[in-house]
């Protein structure tokens, strides 16, 4: 007969739960994924304040901008056209060469003061047009003679024109009739005369215009500087020393 207070022997099976339901083992734990940090490319996007777009410029400003753009474009086009014309025509300034300078009727009076000077200068120039496509027209030509930067005489010359590759000889006759000069200038002139060499400067001023076919440029001022011309003086006359001299020409 079995004792109810005595425990039953173990038979190798797990004990049943007291509530009558079987007990299942817990599910296996899944490995946790590592947490990655993604930085915000624009950390201040939530801190930025919203600003309304700027108002459009007034119509007057737009008009001025368009006018300035049109002027700049016009200037660029004109510059390109002038550059093309320059490349085609290749304008060059005329060449002035003084071939002769003679002095005659020289008379210097030192007393009574102020001193006065009387003389006649005859200058012969050879003017060359080196252009191959441009005619040159000379207007309002004037020749002047200086001594120590002091004007002694001037005279107007007749206008003329030059075809391409042309050489023209022009003569300028300048006369000083009892022209008053400064006492210091009179003494220097008298000293140079006694030495037999007097240095003069001869200049030519003219208005020139270049023309090629139907194209004609505006008038421009031309200056030819023939400086440091030494005249050998013997008594009241003299001539150019050293032969022809090329003058500096500027437009």
RAJOPE-V236560 format. One record per pair of residues at least 4 apart in sequence whose C-alpha atoms are under 6 Angstrom apart, sorted by sequence separation. I is the first residue (numbers start at 1). J is the second residue. If there is no record, write none. Layout:
I;J
I;J
//
This chain:
86;90
146;150
162;166
211;215
233;237
234;238
110;115
146;151
192;197
211;216
233;238
109;115
146;152
192;198
232;238
109;116
145;152
210;217
232;239
108;116
145;153
231;239
108;117
144;153
231;240
107;117
144;154
209;219
231;241
107;118
143;154
208;219
230;241
106;118
143;155
208;220
106;119
142;155
207;220
105;119
142;156
207;221
141;156
142;157
206;221
207;222
104;120
141;157
206;222
103;120
205;222
103;121
205;223
102;121
155;174
204;223
102;122
139;159
154;174
204;224
101;122
138;159
153;174
203;224
226;247
101;123
138;160
153;175
203;225
225;247
100;123
138;161
153;176
203;226
224;247
225;248
100;124
137;161
202;226
224;248
99;124
136;161
201;226
224;249
98;124
99;125
136;162
201;227
223;249
98;125
135;162
201;228
223;250
97;125
135;163
200;228
222;250
97;126
135;164
199;228
200;229
222;251
96;126
134;164
199;229
221;251
96;127
199;230
95;127
132;164
198;230
95;128
131;164
198;231
94;128
197;231
94;129
130;165
197;232
129;165
196;232
197;233
129;166
196;233
128;166
92;131
128;167
127;167
127;168
126;168
126;169
125;169
125;170
124;170
124;171
123;171
123;172
122;172
122;173
121;173
121;174
147;200
120;174
146;200
120;175
146;201
119;175
145;201
119;176
145;202
118;176
144;202
118;177
144;203
118;178
143;203
117;178
143;204
116;178
117;179
142;204
116;179
142;205
116;180
141;205
115;180
116;181
141;206
115;181
140;206
139;206
140;207
139;207
138;207
138;208
137;208
137;209
136;209
136;210
135;210
134;210
135;211
134;211
134;212
106;236
105;236
104;236
104;237
103;237
103;238
102;238
102;239
101;239
101;240
99;244
98;244
98;245
97;245
97;246
97;247
96;247
//
